[in-house]
Amino acid sequence: MTIANEQQLRMLAPPAGRAKVVLDTDTYNEIDDQFALVQMMMSPERFDVQAIYAAPFHNARSSGPAQGMELSYEEILRLLARLEISATGLVHRGVTEFVGLQKQSRNAPAVDDLIARARRASPTEPLYVVAIGAISNVACAILDAPDIVERIVVVWLSGNAPDWPKEFEQRAQFNLRQDVGAAQVVLDSKVPLVFVPAMPVTSHLHASVAEIERYVEPHGDIGRFLAQRFKAYNADHVGWTKRLWDMAAVGWMLNSDWCPSFIRPTPILTDDMQWVEDPSRHAMRYVGFVDRDPIMRDFFTKLAAFAAR
C-alpha cells in the first residue's frame, strides 16, 4: 500500500486559490518552455510567481550544461522583455554542472534562492516548484537543505510513464536522462511530488503551424516571437505538429481537471534509467491524462487579451 500521512496528502492535493510558485526551466532547449513560461506569467489570478530559474541542458543546441543554462537565462530575459516584466530580482542563473550519479551538489544563485524561499513557506502554504527541465537545481537545493521538502511541492514534467514500453524510443525522457542522479535525489527525498509523464501522457499536447499563425502570431511582440520560435523549429511544416510538453505542468496548476491525476507510490529510478515499482514507497501524485484543448484555449485567450491591453 502507498505510504502517506494526512499532511502529505494535503500537500499533494491540487492547489486552491493563488499559489506561490517558482519556475525552473531549460528555456532554450526546445520551444515548449517558452509557451509554458508565458502562460504562467499571463495568469496572475492563479500564480504569484516568486522567481524563475535557468536550468542546465546539453544537446545539439548547447556545448554543455553551463552554456545550456546561460542560453536559457538569456531566453528568459527575452521573453520577460516582450511581456513587459522586469527581470530584476526575478530571474536567477542555475547550476552549470549536473548533479550526476555521485549526487554532488552544485552552487548557484538559483539554488540559494530556492532554499531561502522554501524556508519562508510552510506545509499549509507551500511553495510550488514547477520544474520543466533537468531537475538539477531542485536536487541541489534538497541536498543542501533537506528540511525544505516539508515546505515545497515539486511539479515536474519528467520521463516517460513507468509502464511505457522500454522497446520504444527514449528521446522523450530528455528531462530525466539529462541528470539521472538529480532525479534520484528528488524521487527519494519524499518531497511532495506531482509527476507529469512525457510519453504517452503529455505527448499529444501539440499544435500546428496553422494554429500558431492564427492564434499566436497576430498578438503583439510576444506572439510574433513565439511564432518565430515555433516555425523555425522544423523546416518542413507539411503535416507537422510540435509537441508543447511543458505546458502540461502549468496546465495542472491552472486547473487540475485539465490533467486528471491520482495518488500512487513513487517508483524507484535505477542508474540505468529503469523504473522499479515498490508499493511500500511514499506517495506521489501522478498525472495520467492531459486534456490538450482547454490548456491551449486558455493560452490563446490570455495572449489575445494581453496584446489588446
Secondary structure, DSSP 8 states (H G I E B T S, - for coil): --B--HHHHHHHS---SSEEEEEEE-TTSSSHHHHHHHHHHT-TTTEEEEEEEE----STT-SSHHHHHHHHHHHHHHHHHHTT---TTTEE---SS--TTTT-----HHHHHHHHHHHT--SSS-EEEEE-S--HHHHHHHHH-GGGGGTEEEEEE-S--TTS-TTS--GGGHHHHTTHHHHHHHHHTT--EEEE-TTTTGGG-EEEHHHHHHHTTTSHHHHHHHHHHHHHT-S--TT-EEE-TTHHHHHHHH-GGGS-EEEEE--EE-TTS-EE--TTSBEEEEE----HHHHHHHHHHHHHHHHT-
